[in-house]
Amino acid sequence: MARFSMNEMTTYRWSFEEDVQHYRAAGVKAIGVWRRKLSDYGEERGIELLKESRLAVSNLLWAGGFTGSEGHTHRESIDDALEAVQLAAEMRANCLVVYSGSRAGHTHNHARRLLIGALKEVAAAAAERAVVLALEPMHATCCGECTFLNSLDDAQAILDQVGSPQIKLSFDTYHMADQPDAVDRLKQLAAQQRIAIVHLADGNPPDEDQRRTRLGRGVVPLTEFVAALRSGGYDGDFDVELFGDDFSPADYQTLLRESQDYFAKLVG
C-alpha cells in the first residue's frame, strides 16, 4: 500500500529530535532520514528514538560521490557508503539513496567505470545486510556536484551494467518532470520493480536554486506520475522532499498537514 513519508530535508531547520516528535504528532508513519541530522543527534540515540517512535524509515540520504566530486577519494567514498549501508541496516531503512558524484574532470567513460566499480562493491555489502540501494538521477541544470546521471536512461544503463538486484532507482518527481515519455517509462519501471523510493516534490522548471513549491502549486505533473506508478504496481513510499527559501520553520506544521492532504487526494 502506498505510504506517505516526510523527508527531513523538508523541515530543514528542525533538529532530528524535532522531526521525529512533530512527524509522529502529525500522524506521519514514515520518515526520510538525513544522515547529517542523525549524526548531529547521535546515531545510536537516533536509532533508539526511531524505534521508540515507531516511525518507519522510508529511505536514508545519502551515500556516493564516487568520482571525487565531494572532496573525498574514490576509496574514501566507498568506505563511507559501506558505513551508510550498515547504518541503513541498523535502522531498517527501506533503501539507501546513492548519488554518483559529478564527472569531476574525468571523461564520461571513466566516471562511469568509477561508479560501476563502486556500486558493485557496495551492492555486495548491501546484499549481506538486506539493504536496497537507490540510485538517483537529477536534472542537468541543478545536479551540481551530486551526479552526472541526468536521465532515467542514464541511471537504468548503470543498473544494467552493475547487474545487482540490490540496486534500484530513486525517482524524484521534480528532477524528472520534463523527461521524454516519463509517464510511460514510470509505469514500465514500476512494473519491473526497479523503483525503490519516490521523492515527491513540486516546483517551477528546474534551475540551480531548485525552486520547489508546495505540492500541487508547481508545474510537475504529480497526478500523472503517481497514477503511472500505481498502475505499474508501485506500492512503496512517497517521500515528500521540499526545500528552498519559501519554506521557514513557521510554515512547517502547515506544510506537514497540506502535504498529507494533497497526498491523500493523489492516491484516492
TAQUI-V618230 format. One record per backbone hydrogen bond with DSSP energy under -1.0 kcal/mol. NH is the residue of the N-H (numbers start at 1). CO is the residue of the C=O. E is the energy in kcal/mol with one decimal. If there is no record, write none. Layout:
# TAQUI-V618230
nh=(NH & NH)
co=(CO & CO)
e=(E & E)
This chain:
# TAQUI-V618230
nh=(3 & 5 & 6 & 7 & 8 & 10 & 14 & 19 & 20 & 21 & 22 & 23 & 24 & 25 & 26 & 27 & 28 & 31 & 32 & 33 & 35 & 38 & 39 & 40 & 41 & 42 & 46 & 47 & 48 & 49 & 50 & 51 & 52 & 53 & 54 & 55 & 56 & 58 & 60 & 61 & 63 & 65 & 68 & 71 & 77 & 78 & 79 & 80 & 81 & 82 & 83 & 84 & 85 & 86 & 87 & 88 & 89 & 90 & 91 & 93 & 94 & 96 & 97 & 98 & 99 & 101 & 102 & 106 & 111 & 112 & 113 & 114 & 115 & 116 & 117 & 118 & 119 & 120 & 121 & 122 & 123 & 124 & 125 & 126 & 127 & 128 & 131 & 133 & 134 & 135 & 136 & 138 & 142 & 146 & 155 & 156 & 157 & 158 & 159 & 160 & 161 & 162 & 163 & 167 & 168 & 169 & 170 & 171 & 173 & 176 & 179 & 182 & 185 & 186 & 187 & 188 & 189 & 190 & 191 & 192 & 193 & 194 & 196 & 197 & 198 & 199 & 200 & 204 & 210 & 212 & 213 & 217 & 219 & 222 & 225 & 226 & 227 & 228 & 229 & 230 & 231 & 232 & 233 & 234 & 238 & 239 & 240 & 241 & 247 & 251 & 255 & 256 & 257 & 258 & 259 & 260 & 261 & 262 & 263 & 264 & 265 & 266 & 267)
co=(236 & 238 & 30 & 240 & 32 & 7 & 11 & 15 & 16 & 17 & 18 & 19 & 20 & 21 & 22 & 24 & 23 & 56 & 6 & 59 & 61 & 34 & 35 & 36 & 37 & 38 & 42 & 43 & 44 & 45 & 46 & 47 & 48 & 49 & 50 & 50 & 29 & 31 & 95 & 33 & 97 & 99 & 65 & 68 & 73 & 74 & 75 & 76 & 77 & 78 & 79 & 80 & 81 & 82 & 83 & 84 & 85 & 86 & 87 & 88 & 57 & 132 & 60 & 134 & 63 & 146 & 145 & 103 & 107 & 108 & 109 & 110 & 111 & 112 & 113 & 114 & 115 & 116 & 117 & 118 & 119 & 120 & 121 & 122 & 123 & 124 & 126 & 166 & 96 & 168 & 98 & 149 & 139 & 143 & 151 & 152 & 153 & 154 & 155 & 156 & 157 & 158 & 159 & 164 & 133 & 194 & 135 & 197 & 199 & 172 & 176 & 179 & 181 & 182 & 183 & 184 & 185 & 186 & 187 & 188 & 190 & 189 & 169 & 169 & 237 & 171 & 239 & 211 & 207 & 210 & 202 & 214 & 203 & 220 & 221 & 222 & 223 & 224 & 225 & 226 & 227 & 228 & 230 & 229 & 3 & 198 & 5 & 200 & 244 & 248 & 251 & 252 & 253 & 254 & 255 & 256 & 257 & 258 & 259 & 260 & 261 & 262 & 263)
e=(-1.6 & -2.4 & -1.9 & -2.1 & -2.6 & -1.7 & -1.6 & -2.6 & -2.3 & -2.4 & -3.0 & -2.8 & -2.1 & -2.0 & -1.7 & -1.5 & -2.6 & -2.8 & -2.5 & -2.0 & -2.9 & -2.1 & -2.8 & -2.2 & -1.9 & -2.4 & -3.0 & -2.7 & -2.0 & -2.4 & -2.4 & -2.0 & -2.3 & -2.2 & -1.3 & -1.0 & -2.4 & -1.7 & -2.2 & -3.0 & -1.9 & -1.6 & -1.7 & -1.3 & -2.3 & -1.8 & -2.6 & -2.2 & -2.1 & -2.3 & -1.9 & -2.2 & -2.2 & -1.9 & -2.2 & -2.9 & -2.2 & -2.2 & -1.9 & -2.7 & -2.4 & -2.5 & -2.6 & -2.8 & -2.4 & -3.0 & -1.2 & -2.2 & -2.5 & -2.2 & -2.1 & -2.6 & -2.2 & -3.0 & -2.5 & -2.0 & -2.8 & -2.2 & -1.6 & -2.8 & -3.0 & -1.5 & -1.5 & -2.5 & -2.4 & -1.3 & -2.7 & -3.4 & -2.9 & -2.6 & -2.3 & -2.4 & -1.5 & -2.4 & -2.0 & -2.8 & -2.2 & -1.4 & -2.2 & -2.4 & -1.8 & -2.5 & -2.5 & -1.6 & -3.1 & -2.5 & -2.2 & -2.5 & -2.4 & -1.8 & -1.5 & -1.6 & -2.5 & -2.6 & -1.9 & -2.0 & -3.0 & -2.7 & -2.0 & -1.7 & -1.4 & -2.4 & -2.9 & -1.2 & -1.5 & -2.9 & -2.1 & -2.0 & -1.7 & -2.0 & -1.7 & -2.0 & -3.1 & -2.4 & -2.5 & -2.9 & -2.1 & -2.3 & -2.5 & -2.6 & -2.5 & -1.6 & -1.0 & -2.7 & -2.9 & -3.0 & -2.9 & -1.8 & -1.6 & -2.5 & -2.8 & -2.6 & -2.0 & -3.0 & -2.4 & -2.1 & -2.3 & -2.4 & -2.3 & -2.2 & -1.5 & -2.2 & -2.3)
